[in-house]
Amino acid sequence: MTIGRFDVVPIGSGAGLIDEALAMHNCADNFAGQCKSDDIRLFSVRDAGSGKRVATLGIISFGDFWTEYQVKRSANRPAGRELEQLMTEVARLYTERCETHPASSRPRMSLLLEN
């Protein structure tokens, strides 16, 4: 999904988590268990124009309500206000999606992480 000047790309596999961790010099790959259990969703934030990775963003689930977890630039540097606002918007959009697609009928992230 594109929001403003950013592409927000869901990380939907264990290999994707490893790729993100290596590219961004962070520990995204340590979240595989939490992503598989659908407690956290991670995203690669990229510049919509160049495709360059800008940050790794995470949202956390409280049932059908999603809220901000964290967003960090490469090597876990602070993301700044613009990316924090992006994280808030992603959480809001996922919460809206849950309201129209209850947990029992939406695909779980764990299905994507099995390969």
LUMSEZA-756187 format. One record per residue (C-alpha): residue in three letters; x, y, z; residue number from 1. Coordinates in Angstrom, 1 decimal, always signed. Example, Ala and Ser with C-alpha at 12.3 -4.5 7.8 and 13.67 -1.06 7.14 Angstrom:
<recs>
{rec ala {+12.3 -4.5 +7.8} 1}
{rec ser {+13.7 -1.1 +7.1} 2}
</recs>
This chain:
<recs>
{rec met {+0.0 +0.0 +0.0} 1}
{rec thr {+1.2 +3.5 -0.7} 2}
{rec ile {+0.7 +6.2 +1.9} 3}
{rec gly {+2.0 +9.6 +1.0} 4}
{rec arg {+5.5 +9.3 -0.3} 5}
{rec phe {+6.0 +5.8 +1.2} 6}
{rec asp {+5.3 +2.2 +0.0} 7}
{rec val {+4.4 +0.1 +3.0} 8}
{rec val {+5.3 -3.5 +2.1} 9}
{rec pro {+4.0 -6.3 +4.4} 10}
{rec ile {+6.7 -8.8 +5.3} 11}
{rec gly {+4.9 -12.1 +4.9} 12}
{rec ser {+7.5 -14.8 +5.2} 13}
{rec gly {+10.4 -15.9 +7.3} 14}
{rec ala {+12.7 -15.3 +4.4} 15}
{rec gly {+11.3 -11.8 +4.1} 16}
{rec leu {+12.1 -11.1 +7.8} 17}
{rec ile {+15.7 -12.2 +7.2} 18}
{rec asp {+16.0 -10.1 +4.1} 19}
{rec glu {+14.7 -7.0 +6.0} 20}
{rec ala {+17.0 -7.7 +9.0} 21}
{rec leu {+20.0 -7.9 +6.7} 22}
{rec ala {+19.1 -4.9 +4.6} 23}
{rec met {+18.2 -2.7 +7.5} 24}
{rec his {+20.8 -4.0 +10.0} 25}
{rec asn {+18.1 -4.7 +12.6} 26}
{rec cys {+16.6 -7.7 +14.4} 27}
{rec ala {+13.4 -8.0 +12.3} 28}
{rec asp {+14.1 -11.8 +11.9} 29}
{rec asn {+13.7 -12.2 +15.7} 30}
{rec phe {+10.0 -11.5 +15.4} 31}
{rec ala {+9.1 -14.6 +13.3} 32}
{rec gly {+7.3 -16.3 +16.2} 33}
{rec gln {+5.2 -13.2 +17.0} 34}
{rec cys {+4.4 -12.7 +13.3} 35}
{rec lys {+3.5 -16.3 +13.0} 36}
{rec ser {+1.1 -16.1 +15.9} 37}
{rec asp {-0.4 -13.0 +14.4} 38}
{rec asp {+0.5 -10.8 +17.4} 39}
{rec ile {+2.7 -8.5 +15.4} 40}
{rec arg {+2.9 -7.5 +11.8} 41}
{rec leu {+6.1 -6.0 +10.3} 42}
{rec phe {+6.4 -3.9 +7.2} 43}
{rec ser {+9.3 -2.7 +5.0} 44}
{rec val {+8.8 +1.1 +4.5} 45}
{rec arg {+10.2 +2.2 +1.2} 46}
{rec asp {+10.5 +5.4 -0.7} 47}
{rec ala {+7.6 +5.3 -3.3} 48}
{rec gly {+9.8 +7.0 -5.9} 49}
{rec ser {+13.0 +5.0 -5.7} 50}
{rec gly {+12.0 +1.9 -3.9} 51}
{rec lys {+14.8 +2.4 -1.4} 52}
{rec arg {+14.2 +1.0 +2.1} 53}
{rec val {+13.6 +3.7 +4.6} 54}
{rec ala {+12.5 +1.9 +7.8} 55}
{rec thr {+11.0 -1.2 +9.4} 56}
{rec leu {+7.6 -0.6 +10.9} 57}
{rec gly {+5.7 -2.9 +13.3} 58}
{rec ile {+2.1 -2.9 +14.6} 59}
{rec ile {+0.8 -5.0 +17.4} 60}
{rec ser {-2.6 -6.7 +17.8} 61}
{rec phe {-5.0 -6.5 +20.7} 62}
{rec gly {-7.7 -8.8 +19.3} 63}
{rec asp {-9.1 -7.0 +16.3} 64}
{rec phe {-7.5 -3.7 +17.4} 65}
{rec trp {-4.0 -2.8 +16.0} 66}
{rec thr {-1.8 -0.2 +17.5} 67}
{rec glu {+1.7 +1.2 +17.0} 68}
{rec tyr {+4.6 -1.0 +18.1} 69}
{rec gln {+7.8 +0.6 +16.7} 70}
{rec val {+9.3 +2.1 +13.6} 71}
{rec lys {+13.1 +2.4 +13.1} 72}
{rec arg {+15.5 +3.4 +10.4} 73}
{rec ser {+18.5 +1.4 +9.5} 74}
{rec ala {+20.6 +0.1 +12.5} 75}
{rec asn {+17.6 +0.9 +14.8} 76}
{rec arg {+18.1 +4.7 +14.4} 77}
{rec pro {+15.1 +6.8 +15.5} 78}
{rec ala {+12.5 +7.2 +12.7} 79}
{rec gly {+11.3 +10.7 +13.4} 80}
{rec arg {+7.8 +12.2 +13.4} 81}
{rec glu {+6.9 +11.6 +9.8} 82}
{rec leu {+7.4 +7.8 +10.1} 83}
{rec glu {+5.8 +7.7 +13.5} 84}
{rec gln {+2.7 +9.3 +11.9} 85}
{rec leu {+2.9 +6.7 +9.1} 86}
{rec met {+2.9 +3.9 +11.7} 87}
{rec thr {-0.2 +5.4 +13.3} 88}
{rec glu {-1.9 +5.4 +10.0} 89}
{rec val {-1.0 +1.8 +9.2} 90}
{rec ala {-2.4 +0.7 +12.6} 91}
{rec arg {-5.6 +2.6 +11.9} 92}
{rec leu {-6.0 +1.1 +8.5} 93}
{rec tyr {-5.5 -2.4 +9.8} 94}
{rec thr {-8.0 -1.8 +12.6} 95}
{rec glu {-10.5 -0.7 +10.1} 96}
{rec arg {-9.8 -3.8 +8.0} 97}
{rec cys {-10.4 -6.0 +11.1} 98}
{rec glu {-13.8 -4.3 +11.6} 99}
{rec thr {-14.9 -5.3 +8.1} 100}
{rec his {-13.1 -8.7 +8.2} 101}
{rec pro {-13.4 -10.3 +11.6} 102}
{rec ala {-10.5 -12.4 +12.8} 103}
{rec ser {-12.3 -15.7 +12.1} 104}
{rec ser {-12.7 -14.8 +8.4} 105}
{rec arg {-9.4 -13.1 +7.6} 106}
{rec pro {-6.2 -14.9 +6.6} 107}
{rec arg {-3.7 -15.2 +9.4} 108}
{rec met {-0.1 -14.1 +8.9} 109}
{rec ser {+0.9 -17.5 +10.2} 110}
{rec leu {-0.2 -19.0 +6.9} 111}
{rec leu {+2.3 -16.8 +5.1} 112}
{rec leu {+5.2 -17.7 +7.4} 113}
{rec glu {+5.0 -21.4 +7.0} 114}
{rec asn {+7.4 -21.5 +4.0} 115}
</recs>
